[in-house]
Amino acid sequence: MLDDEELDPAAGAGAPLVLVVDDELAPRAAVCRMVRGLGYRAKSLETARHALRYLDAHPGSVRLMLADVGMPGMDGAELAERAKDLDPRLQIVLLAGAEGETGELLAGYRDLPMLAKPVGFGELYALLREKLGPPTLTPAPPMSPTASGRAHSTRRTSGRREV
């Protein structure tokens, strides 16, 4: 099971967690980077079964799941159905490529929002703000002031700066 819940340093511990489920590494990684870049936490999983196990083991921790429709074994639409059984409050958005079979898979899930792959940054930003609100950002720690109230900086012989 792929477990790469990396937090963006700007995302606070209270920032909403977004679960990204896609069997393809490149799109999954790209969406996770965008989610983190927007100040939310992201967890990446490669299969629907891993996602269900994670949701079962961490009840209520995931606020939004982005699930690829065209995954082998269990598609994103079936995953959405089963995930809602585990957490009825979970918000789900399906990710769909341009393949012809996607239309058939989505036919019974018209009530679920969908994003077209490849996911654009602007579309993802609008979706996350609508579904989750603004992220909880942790302010950067203040720099240590010197007696004059300004940050003190010295140059080392290695060329690196010390603060």
C-alpha positions as CSV (number, residue, x, y, z in Angstrom):
1,M,0.0,0.0,0.0
2,L,1.4,3.4,-1.0
3,D,1.5,5.6,2.0
4,D,2.9,9.0,1.3
5,E,1.0,11.4,3.5
6,E,3.4,14.3,3.2
7,L,2.3,17.6,4.6
8,D,3.0,20.9,3.0
9,P,4.9,22.9,5.6
10,A,2.3,25.6,5.2
11,A,-0.6,23.2,5.9
12,G,-1.5,23.2,9.6
13,A,-2.4,20.0,11.5
14,G,-6.0,21.1,11.3
15,A,-6.0,21.5,7.5
16,P,-8.5,19.2,5.8
17,L,-7.2,15.9,4.6
18,V,-7.9,15.0,0.9
19,L,-7.5,11.4,-0.2
20,V,-6.3,11.0,-3.8
21,V,-7.0,7.5,-5.2
22,D,-5.7,6.7,-8.7
23,D,-4.0,3.6,-10.0
24,E,-1.7,5.7,-12.2
25,L,1.3,7.3,-10.3
26,A,1.8,10.4,-12.5
27,P,-1.7,11.9,-12.2
28,R,-2.0,10.9,-8.6
29,A,1.3,12.5,-7.7
30,A,0.4,15.7,-9.7
31,V,-2.9,16.1,-7.9
32,C,-1.4,15.5,-4.5
33,R,1.3,18.2,-5.2
34,M,-1.4,20.6,-6.2
35,V,-3.6,19.8,-3.1
36,R,-0.6,20.3,-0.9
37,G,0.4,23.5,-2.7
38,L,-3.0,24.9,-2.0
39,G,-2.4,24.4,1.8
40,Y,-4.4,21.2,2.3
41,R,-3.1,17.8,3.5
42,A,-3.1,15.0,0.9
43,K,-2.8,11.2,1.2
44,S,-2.2,9.2,-2.0
45,L,-3.4,5.7,-2.5
46,E,-3.2,3.5,-5.6
47,T,-6.2,1.3,-5.3
48,A,-9.8,1.5,-4.1
49,R,-9.2,-1.3,-1.7
50,H,-6.4,0.6,0.0
51,A,-8.7,3.6,0.2
52,L,-11.4,1.7,1.9
53,R,-9.0,0.2,4.4
54,Y,-7.6,3.7,5.1
55,L,-11.1,5.1,5.6
56,D,-12.1,2.2,7.9
57,A,-8.9,2.6,10.0
58,H,-9.2,6.4,10.2
59,P,-12.9,7.2,10.6
60,G,-13.8,10.8,10.0
61,S,-10.2,11.9,9.2
62,V,-10.7,12.4,5.5
63,R,-12.9,15.3,4.4
64,L,-12.8,14.9,0.6
65,M,-11.8,12.0,-1.7
66,L,-10.8,12.4,-5.3
67,A,-11.2,9.0,-7.0
68,D,-10.3,8.0,-10.5
69,V,-13.2,6.5,-12.3
70,G,-11.2,4.1,-14.5
71,M,-9.3,2.0,-11.9
72,P,-9.0,-1.8,-12.3
73,G,-10.6,-4.1,-9.8
74,M,-13.0,-1.6,-8.3
75,D,-13.7,1.6,-10.2
76,G,-14.0,5.0,-8.6
77,A,-17.8,5.0,-8.8
78,E,-18.0,1.8,-6.8
79,L,-15.4,3.1,-4.4
80,A,-17.5,6.2,-3.9
81,E,-20.5,4.1,-3.0
82,R,-18.6,1.9,-0.5
83,A,-16.8,4.9,1.0
84,K,-20.2,6.6,1.7
85,D,-21.2,3.5,3.6
86,L,-18.2,4.0,5.8
87,D,-18.5,7.8,6.2
88,P,-21.8,9.4,5.0
89,R,-20.3,12.9,5.5
90,L,-17.3,12.2,3.2
91,Q,-17.4,14.4,0.1
92,I,-16.4,12.6,-3.1
93,V,-15.3,13.9,-6.5
94,L,-14.7,11.6,-9.4
95,L,-11.7,12.0,-11.7
96,A,-12.3,11.0,-15.3
97,G,-10.1,10.8,-18.4
98,A,-11.3,11.1,-21.9
99,E,-11.8,7.4,-22.5
100,G,-15.1,6.3,-24.0
101,E,-15.9,3.8,-21.2
102,T,-16.0,6.6,-18.6
103,G,-19.5,7.7,-19.7
104,E,-20.9,4.3,-19.0
105,L,-19.2,4.2,-15.6
106,L,-20.6,7.6,-14.6
107,A,-24.1,7.0,-15.9
108,G,-25.4,5.9,-12.5
109,Y,-23.5,8.5,-10.5
110,R,-24.7,11.8,-12.0
111,D,-25.1,13.3,-8.4
112,L,-21.3,13.1,-7.8
113,P,-19.2,16.0,-9.1
114,M,-16.5,15.2,-11.6
115,L,-13.2,16.7,-12.7
116,A,-11.7,15.9,-16.1
117,K,-8.2,14.6,-16.2
118,P,-5.6,16.1,-16.4
119,V,-6.8,18.2,-13.5
120,G,-6.1,21.9,-13.8
121,F,-4.8,23.9,-10.9
122,G,-7.6,26.5,-11.2
123,E,-10.3,23.9,-11.3
124,L,-8.9,22.1,-8.3
125,Y,-8.5,25.3,-6.4
126,A,-12.2,26.2,-7.0
127,L,-13.3,22.8,-6.1
128,L,-11.4,22.6,-2.8
129,R,-12.5,26.1,-1.7
130,E,-16.1,25.2,-2.5
131,K,-16.1,21.8,-0.8
132,L,-13.7,22.4,2.1
133,G,-13.4,26.2,2.6
134,P,-10.0,27.9,2.9
135,P,-7.2,25.8,4.2
136,T,-6.0,26.2,7.8
137,L,-2.5,27.7,7.4
138,T,0.1,27.7,10.1
139,P,2.0,30.9,10.2
140,A,5.7,30.7,9.7
141,P,7.7,30.9,13.0
142,P,9.1,34.4,13.6
143,M,12.8,35.0,13.1
144,S,14.9,35.5,16.3
145,P,15.4,39.2,16.7
146,T,18.6,40.7,17.9
147,A,18.7,43.6,20.4
148,S,17.9,46.0,17.7
149,G,14.8,44.1,16.8
150,R,16.1,43.0,13.4
151,A,17.1,39.5,12.4
152,H,20.9,39.0,12.6
153,S,22.7,37.4,9.8
154,T,26.4,36.5,9.5
155,R,28.3,35.0,6.6
156,R,30.2,31.8,7.1
157,T,33.3,31.0,5.1
158,S,31.4,28.2,3.4
159,G,29.2,30.8,1.8
160,R,26.1,29.7,3.7
161,R,24.2,32.1,5.8
162,E,23.5,31.6,9.5
163,V,20.4,33.2,11.1
